Amino acid sequence: MIDIINPVSEKKLYSIEEASDADIFAAFAKARLASDELYGSTVQERTRDILRVIQYLQDNEERLLDRIVEESGRSRGDAMLSDMVQMLEDCHWLVENAARVLADEKVPTPITLFGKKSHIYHEARGVVLVISPWNLPLAIAGTAALFAFAAGNAVIIKPSEQTPMKGIFEEISKLSPLLSQAITVVYGSGETAQKLIAQRPDFISFTGSVRTGKKILTQAAPLVIPVIAELGSKDAMIVCDDADIDRAVGAAAWGNMHNSGQSCTAIERLYVQSGIYDEFVRRLKAAFEKVTLGTGPDHDMGAITTPFQMDIIDGQIRDAREKGADIICGGEPAGHGGYKPTIVLNVTDKMRLATEETFGPVVPVYAFGTVEEVVRLHNQCDFGLSTSVWTTDPAIADHITRAVVTGCVNINNVMLTEGNANLPFGGVKYSGYGRMKGAEGLLGMTRSKAVLVDNTRGKPEPNWYPYSQEKLSLMSRLMRAVTSPAGPGKLFALARVGLALDSLLKKDSELDT
Ligand code: NAD
């Protein structure tokens, strides 16, 4: 049994039972059967079911927010924005776009394959295993599962054992017969997840830490299971001298402390150009000190969700303090599971805070001189998920955007690419690979099938046997004609070599008979 604890009251909410081997076999048996059933469903039927999910989320908004807040300890506003709004946006995007993105595609066929037609079918992968983290208990598992479902897959969700939201995904699955076949929830720890992987799902959608991501990749590799890995980060915000300071300060405070800092795209490195550094830090400190702590609708920042996360945050602060950093505000737990908004100056590479993901309301602030310097500092990091760039000069914004190695860039905003379901979401380096959301995320839940249709009747192909020197020379002429510049000369050369190949084929078939 695993106890689920409210991080604020420290009271037990309920327990979940670690799945047994029999539960895991049953989940896969059901999912494999469902995958066959889903094969016969249309994307329109599936998006109609996603409309029911939208209705369910809206009808149950208050109850779902209560559940998220009590399990995660985050503020109600954070739960609303990151879980509820995100999942609704993503569901709405699927309803509007899934049929278009998943439609069979007709693609051009080269002249060398004259008379053929080419298509791409975007087919379901089969059974998708969704392994999710504790920081956004509804939206991460829910969005991954519904993208997989929209593409025609059966889904097994293994929610985090810290915030499993027991019963909620089952309620979603009961919204329609197809959803109830398609969605199965299996509870348990990492051990259960490992047993699920051993059953060889057709695809794994993993969101979580780098440490676990590496373990999953190691287990999946010999089984040749494709994986999308959405991992941790240490994202940067770059504020140039010409930036709108007021907006940038507000964005830095929210971008660092949203979800109590427990966002994969949280601002964890703040680079401020030296011309405005002192002023910026002064205003940032004032903004941090204004943040209200608690889980009510009027509170800004809630608690840290797990005790081990609190240990990581506090450990990094102790390490930074011992190594000479200046903590200008916060730097200690706030009681009731919270951590005080914390700004740290004079951070060096020797400190854990400089290089490790913090996942808490703590921001180191660095001064930089030139754009080239800040790009170098940005790219030294082992992570790259979402970068924020602040300047009123579009040319500088464009230069930095192209130069930074990262998955997403927000110009004069923070964490907002995630808010647009049309954009792909995902990282580089240790932040992982593959993309969620958008057309790329939906197509990631499919395998492309290449289809070529030939309606030729009664004559062989030039590339078939017999080979001869004459045929090879004609092939060589054909490729020269194909790759020559467009124009009447090209058309003439193609026609000549086409006729020559045709007469060679006729000669070969006369010899045969
Ligand atoms: P975690 O890696 O500890 O756990 C995530 C999930 O993996 C849980 O369901 C857990 O039970 C499971 N798991 C644990 N060991 C496993 C194993 N050996 N094999 C298979 N599954 C296993 O992550 P967490 O602490 O729950 O989440 C926080 C992390 O998630 C942070 O690093 C954060 O940056 C990252 N995250 C990334 C994104 C993104 O989109 N890139 C989004 C949210 C969170």
Residues whose N, C-alpha, C, O or C-beta is under 5 A from the ligand:
A	BS01	NAD	I131 S132 P133 W134 N135 K158 P159 S160 E161 G188 S189 G190 A193 Q194 T207 G208 S209 V210 T212 K215 I216 E230 L231 G232 S233 C264 S431
